[in-house]
Amino acid sequence: MDLGVDVILDGLLAVLLAATVIYCFVLNRRLSRLRNAQGEMAELVRSFHQATENARASVGELKVAANAVGADLQKRIDAGRSMLDELEVVVHSGGKVAERIEQGVDRSKAAAPAETQRQERSPAEHDLLQALRKVR
């Protein structure tokens, strides 16, 4: 009986040893694939690093371009504001001139004889007076 137990234990040991050898073979193949993939992964990391550096350089160039465009835009805004200020002064002065003209017309009407007042204004005078009133 001892011999039977020894044979069973030897058989069990042989089966476990065979399973270990098969597992080692499979593990060796997986490790080989992992080593091959490691080279591919290193290449991928290098490629990613290069793309990151290119993106970083592009962002720097975009910042420089944006600053240049911003400065140009600010100059144009400042010029536009200056022109707006000048136009406001011109419009204000034009309004004062229009008021003086209208006062002069009213005074000349009052001083003119009744016959002259009855005459209608010419279309040009009428248009001028309307334009002057709109400006105020």
C-alpha positions as CSV (number, residue, x, y, z in Angstrom):
1,M,0.0,0.0,0.0
2,D,2.9,2.2,0.6
3,L,3.8,1.7,-3.0
4,G,0.3,2.7,-4.2
5,V,0.5,5.9,-2.2
6,D,4.0,6.6,-3.5
7,V,2.8,6.1,-7.1
8,I,-0.2,8.3,-6.5
9,L,1.9,11.1,-5.0
10,D,4.5,10.7,-7.8
11,G,1.7,10.9,-10.4
12,L,0.3,14.0,-8.7
13,L,3.7,15.5,-8.5
14,A,4.3,14.8,-12.2
15,V,0.9,16.4,-13.1
16,L,1.7,19.5,-11.0
17,L,5.2,19.7,-12.6
18,A,3.7,19.4,-16.1
19,A,1.2,22.2,-15.2
20,T,4.1,24.3,-13.9
21,V,6.1,23.8,-17.1
22,I,3.0,24.7,-19.3
23,Y,2.4,27.8,-17.1
24,C,6.0,28.8,-17.4
25,F,5.9,28.4,-21.2
26,V,2.7,30.5,-21.4
27,L,4.2,33.1,-19.1
28,N,7.4,33.2,-21.2
29,R,5.4,34.0,-24.3
30,R,3.5,36.7,-22.6
31,L,6.7,38.3,-21.3
32,S,8.1,38.2,-24.8
33,R,5.1,40.0,-26.1
34,L,5.3,42.5,-23.2
35,R,9.0,43.2,-24.1
36,N,8.1,43.8,-27.7
37,A,5.2,46.0,-26.7
38,Q,7.5,47.9,-24.4
39,G,9.6,49.0,-27.4
40,E,6.4,50.1,-29.2
41,M,5.3,51.9,-26.0
42,A,8.6,53.7,-25.8
43,E,8.2,54.9,-29.4
44,L,4.7,56.0,-28.6
45,V,5.9,58.0,-25.6
46,R,8.6,59.6,-27.8
47,S,6.0,60.5,-30.4
48,F,3.6,61.9,-27.7
49,H,6.5,63.9,-26.2
50,Q,7.3,65.4,-29.7
51,A,3.6,66.3,-30.3
52,T,3.5,67.9,-26.8
53,E,6.5,70.0,-27.6
54,N,5.1,71.0,-31.0
55,A,1.8,72.0,-29.3
56,R,3.7,74.0,-26.6
57,A,5.6,75.9,-29.4
58,S,2.4,76.6,-31.3
59,V,0.7,77.9,-28.2
60,G,3.7,80.3,-27.7
61,E,3.4,81.5,-31.2
62,L,-0.4,82.0,-30.8
63,K,0.2,84.1,-27.7
64,V,2.7,86.3,-29.6
65,A,0.3,86.7,-32.5
66,A,-2.7,87.4,-30.1
67,N,-0.6,90.1,-28.3
68,A,0.3,91.7,-31.6
69,V,-3.4,91.7,-32.8
70,G,-4.5,92.9,-29.4
71,A,-2.1,95.8,-29.5
72,D,-3.2,96.7,-33.0
73,L,-6.8,96.5,-32.0
74,Q,-6.2,98.7,-29.0
75,K,-4.6,101.3,-31.2
76,R,-7.7,101.2,-33.5
77,I,-10.0,101.5,-30.5
78,D,-8.1,104.5,-29.2
79,A,-8.2,106.1,-32.6
80,G,-11.9,105.5,-32.9
81,R,-12.5,107.0,-29.5
82,S,-10.5,110.0,-30.4
83,M,-12.5,110.4,-33.6
84,L,-15.7,110.0,-31.6
85,D,-14.6,112.8,-29.3
86,E,-13.8,115.1,-32.2
87,L,-17.2,114.3,-33.8
88,E,-19.0,115.1,-30.6
89,V,-17.2,118.5,-30.5
90,V,-18.1,119.1,-34.2
91,V,-21.7,118.1,-33.7
92,H,-22.0,120.3,-30.6
93,S,-20.4,123.3,-32.5
94,G,-22.7,122.6,-35.4
95,G,-25.7,122.7,-33.1
96,K,-24.7,126.0,-31.8
97,V,-24.2,127.4,-35.3
98,A,-27.6,126.0,-36.3
99,E,-29.2,127.8,-33.3
100,R,-27.5,131.1,-34.2
101,I,-28.7,130.7,-37.8
102,E,-32.2,129.9,-36.7
103,Q,-32.2,132.9,-34.3
104,G,-30.9,135.1,-37.2
105,V,-33.7,133.8,-39.5
106,D,-36.3,134.4,-36.8
107,R,-35.0,138.0,-36.2
108,S,-34.9,138.8,-39.9
109,K,-38.5,137.4,-40.2
110,A,-39.6,139.7,-37.3
111,A,-37.9,142.7,-38.9
112,A,-39.1,142.0,-42.4
113,P,-42.3,143.6,-43.6
114,A,-45.5,141.7,-43.5
115,E,-45.4,141.0,-47.3
116,T,-42.1,139.2,-47.0
117,Q,-43.4,137.1,-44.1
118,R,-46.3,135.9,-46.3
119,Q,-43.9,134.6,-48.9
120,E,-43.2,130.9,-48.5
121,R,-39.8,129.6,-48.0
122,S,-38.0,128.0,-50.8
123,P,-37.7,124.2,-50.7
124,A,-33.9,124.6,-50.0
125,E,-34.6,126.9,-47.0
126,H,-37.2,124.5,-45.8
127,D,-34.8,121.5,-46.0
128,L,-32.0,123.4,-44.4
129,L,-34.2,124.4,-41.4
130,Q,-35.4,120.8,-41.0
131,A,-31.9,119.5,-41.1
132,L,-30.8,122.1,-38.5
133,R,-33.7,121.2,-36.2
134,K,-32.8,117.5,-36.4
135,V,-29.2,118.2,-35.5
136,R,-30.2,119.8,-32.3
